[in-house]
Amino acid sequence: MGAVSVPDWRKVLQAIPPDFRDNGVSSPFAPLYGFLYWGGKRRADMAKAARIHDFGYLPARLPGSGYEDVTRPEWDQMYRQCLLDNDHPTIARMHIRGLKLAGGRAWRKNRRLMDKWEWYVYDDFLRDTDKTYVSKAMDHAMP
């Protein structure tokens, strides 16, 4: 099998609708990054990578998004590449390990959430006036 062709994270970032609200960086280490040198830039770069990743784990998976054939490992790789391209190799290494351990659970949970929100195709997502991940997730908390 040949090398996987992962979409460029920069193009994906531009394709994310401005009203899509992600849930931010999901890292147990995130509070520590503010104390490190250039903490603000680090947090901003992580937020950018997390936005791309949340988009991939949620509406980008839907038919009609243009990204529906991108796999979970490819979304994880995009997240990692964004961090690497922004000079955060240690964070990329730590986070990719976490994604390998917990990513499958989040992937399945998000599929169930999208079904509850009645997002079956990308147009359903676009028609939804409340694209805020956090408020929708709280409204439809799953056990």
C-alpha positions in Angstrom: 0.0 0.0 0.0 1.3 3.5 -0.9 1.7 6.5 1.3 -1.5 8.1 2.6 -2.4 11.4 1.1 -3.6 13.5 4.0 -5.3 16.8 3.0 -3.3 20.0 3.7 -4.5 21.3 7.1 -4.3 24.9 5.7 -6.9 24.2 3.1 -9.1 22.5 5.6 -8.9 25.4 8.0 -10.1 27.7 5.2 -13.0 25.4 4.4 -14.4 25.4 8.0 -17.5 27.6 8.1 -16.9 30.6 10.4 -19.9 29.8 12.6 -18.6 26.3 13.4 -17.7 26.3 17.1 -15.4 23.7 18.3 -14.7 22.6 21.9 -11.1 23.8 22.0 -8.0 21.9 22.9 -8.7 18.6 24.7 -5.5 18.1 26.5 -4.8 17.5 30.2 -1.6 19.4 29.8 -3.2 22.6 28.3 -3.1 24.6 31.5 0.7 24.2 31.7 1.3 25.5 28.2 0.5 29.1 29.4 3.5 29.0 31.8 5.9 28.0 29.1 7.8 30.5 27.0 5.6 31.8 24.1 2.6 30.3 25.8 0.2 32.5 23.9 1.5 31.5 20.5 1.5 27.9 21.6 -2.1 28.0 22.8 -3.2 29.8 19.6 -1.5 27.1 17.4 -3.0 24.3 19.5 -6.5 26.0 19.2 -6.0 26.1 15.4 -5.1 22.4 15.2 -8.0 21.5 17.5 -10.4 23.4 15.4 -9.4 21.4 12.3 -9.5 18.2 14.3 -13.0 18.8 15.7 -14.3 19.7 12.2 -12.9 16.4 11.0 -14.3 14.4 13.8 -17.7 16.1 13.3 -19.3 17.6 10.1 -16.5 17.0 7.7 -17.3 13.2 8.0 -20.8 13.9 6.5 -21.5 13.2 2.8 -21.2 16.4 0.8 -18.5 18.0 2.9 -15.7 17.2 0.4 -13.8 15.5 3.2 -16.1 12.5 3.9 -13.5 10.0 2.7 -10.8 11.2 5.1 -10.3 8.6 7.8 -9.9 9.2 11.5 -6.1 8.4 11.4 -5.8 11.0 8.6 -7.6 13.7 10.8 -5.2 12.8 13.6 -2.3 13.1 11.2 -3.5 16.6 10.1 -3.7 17.7 13.7 -0.1 16.5 14.2 1.1 18.1 11.0 -0.4 21.4 12.0 1.5 21.3 15.3 4.7 20.3 13.6 4.4 23.0 11.0 4.0 25.5 13.8 7.1 24.3 15.6 5.6 22.3 18.4 7.1 18.8 18.0 6.9 17.8 21.7 3.2 18.7 21.9 2.5 16.9 18.6 4.2 13.8 20.0 2.3 13.9 23.3 -1.0 14.6 21.7 -0.8 12.0 18.9 -0.2 9.3 21.6 -3.4 10.5 23.3 -5.3 10.5 20.1 -4.3 6.9 19.4 -5.6 5.9 22.9 -8.8 8.0 23.1 -9.6 9.1 19.5 -11.7 6.1 18.7 -14.0 6.8 21.6 -14.5 10.5 20.6 -15.0 9.4 17.0 -17.9 7.1 17.9 -19.4 9.6 20.4 -19.4 12.3 17.8 -21.2 10.0 15.3 -23.9 9.4 17.9 -24.2 13.2 18.6 -24.5 14.0 15.0 -27.3 11.4 14.7 -29.1 13.1 17.6 -28.6 16.5 16.0 -30.0 15.0 12.8 -26.8 15.8 10.8 -26.9 13.1 8.2 -25.4 15.0 5.3 -23.3 18.2 5.3 -26.2 20.3 4.2 -28.0 19.3 7.5 -25.0 20.8 9.4 -25.0 23.9 7.3 -28.8 24.5 7.8 -28.4 24.1 11.6 -28.4 27.6 13.1 -26.6 26.4 16.3 -23.3 25.0 15.2 -21.8 25.5 18.6 -20.4 22.1 19.6 -20.2 22.9 23.3 -23.8 24.0 23.7 -25.2 21.3 21.5 -23.2 18.6 23.4 -24.4 19.9 26.7 -28.0 19.9 25.4 -27.7 16.3 24.3 -25.3 14.8 26.9 -24.6 11.2 26.3 -23.8 8.7 29.1 
